[in-house]
Amino acid sequence: MKVVVFGASGKVGQKVVAELLSRGHKVRAFIYDNSPFDEHKNIEVVSGNVKDLSSVEQAVKGQDAVISTLGSWGTQTKDILSEGMKNIIPAMKESAVERIVSLTGADARYSKDQVTLIGKLIRPILKMVAPKILSDGEKHIELLENSGLGWTVVRSPVMNERGVTSYRLDNKAALPWQTINRNSVSKAIVDCVEKDLFMRQAPVIFRTK
């Protein structure tokens, strides 16, 4: 399978690229600045800005699937997920690419969520602490919901390098104190691409005991 990864140079993006390569896929790694990747017969590194439609169109062309591990935390505008998706979606349609798996935070809501009491209580705090990040994640899900594509959004709690790397995906809310290993997230994203898991859904990832 040929897969383009947006946000490939990030902490999760690099792990997703490594996971794809370990499974024999061909990867087009879309990065914004310096490449962290060693030479590999199955990786093509392309530099560009996800807010530039022509760059995104060239990156998507000829691919079988798209993965987005874009993140807004380190940016000034805090809108990379939603603004990037405004270009990724039409680029996919232009090249007749149907499958996309994207990553965002566990607190981002979408239309099919059943909001828990804890979710209602913590929502005002999240809107005070990181309103733009929260809005960006939710806008990007909404864009995908309305895209007509075969999309999946993996929603992740706080990520780290600790704990077990096994995981499960579930359509229920994460608790505020839950965490997940980044390796688990990368495996889940690639599993979703390979197996068409949770099509047109936004499951939360949990570590298993």
C-alpha positions in Angstrom: 0.0 0.0 0.0 1.2 3.5 -0.8 0.4 5.9 2.1 1.1 9.6 2.5 1.7 10.8 6.1 1.0 14.4 6.9 2.8 15.6 10.0 5.4 12.8 9.5 8.2 14.6 11.3 6.3 14.9 14.6 6.7 12.5 17.6 3.7 10.3 16.5 4.3 10.9 12.8 7.8 9.4 13.0 6.4 6.3 14.7 3.7 5.9 12.2 6.2 6.1 9.4 8.3 3.5 11.1 5.3 1.2 11.7 4.2 1.5 8.0 7.7 0.7 6.8 8.0 -2.3 9.2 4.8 -3.7 7.6 6.2 -3.3 4.0 4.2 -0.3 2.9 5.6 2.5 0.8 5.5 5.9 2.6 5.4 9.4 1.3 6.4 11.5 4.4 5.1 15.1 4.1 7.1 17.4 6.3 7.3 21.1 6.9 11.0 21.6 7.6 14.0 19.3 8.3 13.7 15.6 7.7 14.4 13.3 10.6 14.4 10.2 8.4 17.2 8.0 7.2 17.3 6.8 3.6 15.0 3.8 3.0 13.9 2.2 -0.2 10.3 2.6 0.7 10.2 6.2 1.9 9.9 9.3 -0.1 10.3 12.6 1.9 8.6 15.7 0.5 8.6 19.2 2.0 5.7 21.5 1.9 3.1 23.5 3.8 -0.2 21.7 4.5 -1.9 25.1 4.0 -0.8 25.2 0.4 -3.2 23.3 -1.8 -0.8 22.6 -4.6 1.7 21.0 -2.2 -1.0 18.8 -0.7 -2.3 17.8 -4.1 1.1 16.7 -5.2 1.6 14.7 -2.0 -1.7 12.9 -2.3 -1.4 12.0 -6.0 -0.8 8.3 -6.6 -1.4 7.2 -3.0 -3.8 4.6 -1.7 -4.5 6.1 1.7 -3.8 9.2 3.8 -2.7 9.5 7.4 -2.7 12.8 9.3 -0.7 13.2 12.5 -0.8 17.0 12.3 -0.8 18.9 15.5 -1.4 22.5 16.5 0.2 22.7 19.9 3.5 24.2 18.8 2.0 26.6 16.3 1.0 30.3 16.6 -2.4 29.9 14.9 -3.5 26.7 16.5 -5.5 25.7 13.4 -3.3 23.2 11.6 -5.7 20.3 11.7 -8.7 22.1 10.4 -6.9 24.3 7.9 -4.9 21.3 6.7 -8.0 19.2 6.2 -9.5 21.9 4.1 -6.8 21.1 1.5 -6.4 17.4 2.2 -10.0 16.5 1.6 -10.3 18.2 -1.9 -6.9 16.8 -2.8 -8.1 13.3 -2.0 -11.2 13.8 -4.1 -9.1 15.1 -7.0 -7.0 12.0 -6.9 -9.8 9.6 -6.1 -8.2 8.6 -2.8 -10.9 7.4 -0.4 -9.3 6.3 2.9 -8.0 8.7 5.6 -7.1 8.1 9.2 -6.5 11.2 11.3 -5.3 11.8 14.9 -6.6 14.4 17.4 -7.1 14.8 21.2 -9.5 12.6 23.2 -11.5 15.7 24.3 -12.5 16.7 20.8 -16.2 15.8 20.4 -18.1 14.8 17.3 -21.7 14.3 16.4 -22.2 10.8 17.7 -20.8 11.3 21.1 -22.8 10.6 24.2 -21.4 13.2 26.7 -20.7 11.9 30.2 -21.2 13.8 33.4 -17.4 14.1 33.7 -17.2 15.4 30.2 -19.8 18.1 31.0 -17.8 19.1 34.1 -14.4 19.3 32.5 -15.6 21.0 29.3 -15.5 24.6 30.7 -11.9 24.0 32.0 -10.7 22.7 28.6 -12.3 25.8 26.9 -10.3 28.0 29.3 -7.0 26.1 29.0 -6.8 25.3 25.3 -9.9 26.7 23.5 -8.2 27.0 20.0 -6.8 23.5 20.2 -10.1 22.0 21.2 -11.9 23.9 18.5 -9.3 22.9 15.9 -9.7 19.2 16.6 -13.5 19.4 16.5 -13.6 21.4 13.3 -11.4 18.9 11.6 -13.6 16.1 12.6 -16.7 18.0 11.3 -14.9 18.5 8.0 -14.2 14.8 7.7 -17.8 13.9 8.7 -19.1 16.0 5.9 -16.5 14.9 3.3 -18.1 11.7 2.0 -14.7 10.0 2.4 -13.8 6.8 4.2 -12.5 8.5 7.3 -11.5 7.5 10.8 -10.3 9.8 13.6 -8.4 8.2 16.4 -8.8 10.4 19.5 -6.0 10.1 22.0 -5.6 11.0 25.6 -2.2 12.4 26.8 0.6 10.5 25.0 3.9 9.5 26.5 6.6 6.8 26.1 5.6 4.8 29.2 3.3 1.8 29.9 2.2 -1.1 27.8 2.0 -0.8 24.0 -1.1 -2.9 23.6 -4.3 -0.9 23.0 -8.0 -1.0 22.3 -10.3 1.4 20.4 -13.7 2.2 21.9 -16.6 4.6 21.2 -16.6 5.9 24.8 -15.0 8.9 26.5 -11.6 8.9 28.1 -11.1 9.9 31.7 -9.0 13.1 32.3 -6.2 11.2 34.0 -5.8 8.5 31.3 -2.6 8.3 29.2 -1.4 6.2 26.2 1.9 5.1 24.8 2.8 6.8 21.5 3.7 3.4 20.0 0.2 2.2 20.7 -1.2 5.2 18.9 1.0 4.6 15.8 0.0 0.9 15.7 -3.7 1.8 16.0 -3.5 4.3 13.2 -1.8 1.8 10.9 -4.2 -1.0 11.9 -7.2 1.3 11.0 -5.7 2.0 7.6 -4.9 -1.6 6.8 -8.1 -3.1 8.1 -10.6 -0.3 7.5 -11.4 -0.3 11.2 -14.0 2.1 12.7 -15.0 3.5 9.3 -16.6 6.9 9.6 -16.2 6.9 13.4 -14.0 8.7 15.9 -13.0 6.1 18.5 -10.9 6.8 21.6 -7.7 4.8 22.2 -7.1 3.1 25.5 -4.2 1.1 26.8 -5.0 -2.4 27.9 -3.8 -3.8 31.2 
